[in-house]
């Protein structure tokens, strides 16, 4: 989007908002920082400095909830998005049980 290299990436979509809301970072602030040309390490450092300070327990709970979340447990906007996305981009011989299965299939882990 900013550099013109992300293709049809939909920034600030409901999936992005899961992280941004948990981190307490607005999409506008995140985009503004990334637009400075910061590399991945600088973005990670900025997120660490800017995000809400969660306890280790809260981080683990949030992460585990997302790792095991079935699509049917997600907000309807996400279900609608993923319904089309899975049909279009996930091979028909792969089964999606959880949201993270989509990423694991795309990155050839399963």
C-alpha positions as a printed Julia matrix, in Angstrom:
110×3 Matrix{Float64}:
   0.0     0.0    0.0
   2.53    2.6    1.09
   5.38    1.24  -1.03
   3.05   -0.26  -3.61
   4.37   -3.79  -3.03
   1.63   -5.44  -0.97
  -0.69   -6.23  -3.86
  -4.3    -6.35  -2.78
  -3.6    -6.28   0.95
  -6.55   -4.76   2.83
  -5.03   -2.65   5.59
  -7.08   -1.93   8.71
  -9.41   -4.84   8.01
 -11.16   -6.68  10.86
  -8.23   -9.11  11.08
  -5.78   -6.23  11.55
  -8.07   -4.76  14.16
  -7.75   -7.89  16.34
  -4.1    -7.05  16.92
  -4.35   -3.27  16.85
  -7.19   -3.2   19.38
  -5.38   -5.58  21.74
  -2.2    -3.53  21.39
  -4.07   -0.23  21.84
  -2.61    1.14  18.63
  -4.7     2.97  16.05
  -4.43    2.0   12.42
  -3.66    5.62  11.57
  -0.72    5.77  14.0
   0.63    2.44  12.81
   0.4     3.47   9.16
   2.04    6.83   9.87
   4.99    5.14  11.56
   5.44    2.53   8.84
   5.3     5.32   6.24
   8.51    6.75   7.71
  10.35    3.91   5.98
  11.09    2.05   9.21
  12.42   -1.48   8.76
  10.92   -4.53  10.49
  13.15   -4.17  13.55
  12.18   -0.52  13.99
   8.49   -1.35  13.6
   8.78   -4.09  16.23
  10.56   -1.69  18.57
   7.9     0.98  17.98
   5.12   -1.52  18.71
   6.85   -2.57  21.95
   7.16    1.07  23.02
   3.66    2.1   21.93
   1.45   -0.88  22.76
  -0.51   -1.34  25.95
   1.62   -3.06  28.58
  -0.13   -6.41  29.08
   0.79   -8.99  31.69
   2.44  -12.2   30.52
  -0.76  -14.03  31.42
  -2.86  -11.72  29.24
  -0.45  -12.11  26.31
  -0.46  -15.89  26.56
  -4.24  -16.02  26.9
  -4.8   -13.72  23.9
  -2.32  -15.67  21.76
  -3.76  -19.06  22.67
  -7.3   -17.84  22.07
  -6.39  -16.76  18.54
  -4.32  -19.88  17.78
  -7.26  -22.14  18.57
 -10.13  -19.9   17.43
 -12.5   -21.52  14.98
 -13.8   -19.29  12.23
 -17.34  -19.77  13.56
 -16.22  -18.14  16.84
 -15.07  -14.96  15.13
 -17.02  -11.78  14.51
 -19.39  -12.09  11.56
 -17.34   -9.59   9.51
 -14.33  -11.89   9.81
 -16.42  -14.96   9.0
 -17.7   -13.31   5.83
 -14.19  -12.24   4.79
 -12.67  -15.66   5.46
 -15.54  -17.49   3.75
 -14.53  -15.94   0.46
 -10.8   -15.93   1.19
 -10.61  -19.65   2.02
 -12.64  -20.57  -1.05
 -10.4   -18.47  -3.3
  -6.91  -19.0   -1.87
  -6.8   -22.29   0.07
  -6.41  -25.5   -1.97
  -9.56  -27.61  -1.94
  -7.69  -30.62  -0.52
  -6.81  -28.68   2.66
  -9.18  -28.48   5.62
  -9.4   -25.36   7.74
 -10.31  -26.11  11.35
  -9.02  -22.92  12.96
  -8.15  -19.44  11.77
  -4.41  -20.13  12.08
  -4.8   -23.13   9.76
  -5.17  -20.59   6.95
  -1.72  -19.17   7.72
  -0.17  -22.59   8.26
  -1.51  -23.82   4.91
  -0.34  -20.69   3.08
   3.13  -21.0    4.63
   3.28  -24.75   3.87
   3.48  -25.88   7.5
   0.46  -28.16   7.03
